[in-house]
Amino acid sequence: MRLLVTGGAGYIGSVVTARLIADGHHVIVLDDLSTGHADAVPAGADLVRGDAREAGALLAGGIDAVETHLIPSILAVALQGTGQVDIFGDDYPTPDGTCGSGFSNREVLTACQDVTEQRIPFRIAPRRRVDPAVLVASSHRIAADLGWQPAYGLRQMAADAWAFACARACA
Ligand SMILES: NC(=O)c1ccc[n+]([C@@H]2O[C@H](COP(=O)([O-])OP(=O)(O)OC[C@H]3O[C@@H](n4cnc5c(N)ncnc54)[C@H](O)[C@@H]3O)[C@@H](O)[C@H]2O)c1
């Protein structure tokens, strides 16, 4: 099949693309390279550089937002030394009021500040219409069926992402 993968130059999308190619599909990656990398697109896929919101508008009648991974967004502020992290709302029904994916935005920010040893500037911006208060991917099924257990916690994920960002900046 000919398949379109949006964000295929990113972390999740590049792995999905590689798997689809291995399964014999022809993959077109649509990515604006805002956080992704052209060299992360697996060999055999066609990379089209563009904004999924525009293509999505043509294909699906409109997409409200394309979520990008929070940790690289925070670390980019630390790496560049300018700008600030936007936290969209601090009055959600969660322990610290910010929305999150298992960890809250503030918890992720704190972990990034710890591993970068920087005080990363942030501001509380208005809520975005499309954000849920809590979004959690459960690992119960993979633990029950395959015995898989996560080996790393938030701090290690932030440390690995920081090492990756620094290595790319120095390359
Ligand atoms: N990384 C994880 O562990 C994880 C876990 C659960 C869910 N997710 C979700 O999966 C999605 C991808 O995460 P990721 O870690 O691969 O992030 P990523 O930043 O590595 O990849 C996102 C990709 O999308 C591209 N992109 C962003 N906006 C675009 C636009 N408007 N048009 C075209 N391309 C655009 C970026 O350039 C990048 O290549 C996110 O929604 C994230 O919240 C990630």
The ligand as a Gaussian input file, in Angstrom:
#p B3LYP/6-31G(d) Opt

LIG

0 1
 N        7.998000      10.012000      22.197000
 C        7.150000       9.325000      22.955000
 O        7.535000       8.526000      23.817000
 C        5.655000       9.484000      22.760000
 C        4.806000       8.702000      23.538000
 C        3.424000       8.826000      23.366000
 C        2.929000       9.728000      22.436000
 N        3.776000      10.461000      21.690000
 C        3.202000      11.376000      20.722000
 O        3.621000      10.988000      19.405000
 C        3.756000      12.154000      18.604000
 C        5.173000      12.239000      18.023000
 O        6.114000      12.254000      19.108000
 P        7.675000      12.201000      18.828000
 O        8.331000      11.892000      20.106000
 O        7.944000      11.323000      17.643000
 O        7.963000      13.738000      18.463000
 P        9.004000      14.337000      17.413000
 O        9.081000      15.794000      17.698000
 O       10.262000      13.533000      17.387000
 O        8.282000      14.086000      16.015000
 C        7.253000      14.924000      15.528000
 C        7.502000      15.085000      14.035000
 O        6.417000      15.833000      13.472000
 C        6.939000      16.861000      12.633000
 N        5.948000      17.942000      12.622000
 C        5.541000      18.733000      13.657000
 N        4.603000      19.600000      13.252000
 C        4.404000      19.341000      11.941000
 C        3.558000      19.908000      10.944000
 N        2.717000      20.909000      11.225000
 N        3.608000      19.403000       9.690000
 C        4.454000      18.387000       9.392000
 N        5.281000      17.807000      10.275000
 C        5.247000      18.285000      11.540000
 C        8.255000      17.252000      13.274000
 O        9.154000      17.870000      12.390000
 C        8.769000      15.872000      13.734000
 O        9.502000      15.208000      12.720000
 C        3.423000      13.344000      19.511000
 O        2.062000      13.640000      19.344000
 C        3.683000      12.801000      20.896000
 O        2.956000      13.491000      21.870000
 C        5.130000      10.367000      21.830000

